[in-house]
Amino acid sequence: MANEVKIKLTDAQKAKIKEATGQNLPEIRVESFGSGPAVSSPASSSPLKATRAMRAHKAMRAQKAMKAQKAMRAQKAMRAQKAMRAQKAMRAQKAMRAQ
């Protein structure tokens, strides 16, 4: 089972942390999992979540753009294929008239 301790920071400690990192931290949390302690702050996970959300959003936009690009390529390929068929049909029709 994990042990957890929350340490409330003094105003001087808060000011030093804010000056160094730019973040407002009211407390520090220390947890122990097994033999190694893990130190974190309550506000430290929110920038990470924001970064993950931004990456997910960018990935989704890239995926949509890729789908649109593939759709456009497929559409152009179909038009080219239809044009080739029409061209071949015209040649065959002219060849039949020539005979």
N, C-alpha and C positions, 0 to 999 in steps of 0.2 A: 504494500500500500504506500502511496506517496504522502510525504510530509510536506506541508506548505506553511510558509511564514510570510506575512505582509508587513513591510516596514514603512511607516509613515515618514516622509521626509520633512526636514525643517525648512523654513523659508530660505535660509542661506543655501542649503543643499539644492533646493528647487531652482534657485537663481543660477547657481553654478551649472547645473545640468541644462537649463534653458539657454544659457550663454554658449555652452559648448556644442549642444546638439540642435537647438532651436525648438525643442519639444517641451511641452508642459507636462511633467510627470509628478503626480501627487504622491505616488508610492512605488516601491519596488517589491516584487514578489520573488521569493526564493523557494524552489521546490527541489525535492530530493527523490530521484527515481533510482532505486538500487543503490549503487555506491557513489555515483557522481551527481553533484548538485547542478541544478539548472537555474540560472538567474534570468528574469524577464521583467518587463514593466507592462502594466495594463494597456498602455497606448501603443506599445511597439507592434502589436499585431494588426492594427488598422492600416498603416501604410502598406504592409504586406498584402492585406486583402485588397486594397485599392490597386496595387500593382498587378495582382492576379486578375482582377476584374478588367483592368485595362488591356492586359494581354489577351484575355478571352474575347474581349470586344474586337480587338484588332484581328484576331484569328478568324472571327466570324465574318468580318468585313472582307478579309482576303478570300475566304471560302466563297462568299457570295459573288465576288468579282470573278473568281476562277470559273464558277458555274456559268456566269453570264458570258464570259469569254468563250467557253466551250460551246455554249448554245449558239453564239454568233458564228463560230467556225463551222458548226454542223449545218447551220442555215446556208452559209456561203457554199459549202460543199454540195448541198442538195441543189442549189441554183446552178452550180457549175455542171453537175451531173445531168440535170434536166436540159441545159443548154447543149451539152454534148449529144444527148439523145435526139434532140430536135435537129441538130446539125447533121447527124448521121441519117436521120429520116429524110431530110431534104436531099442529101446526096443520093440516097437510094431511089428516091422519087425521080430525080433528074436522070439517073442511070436508066430507069425503067422507061422514061419518055424517049430517051436517046435510042433505045432498041427498036 
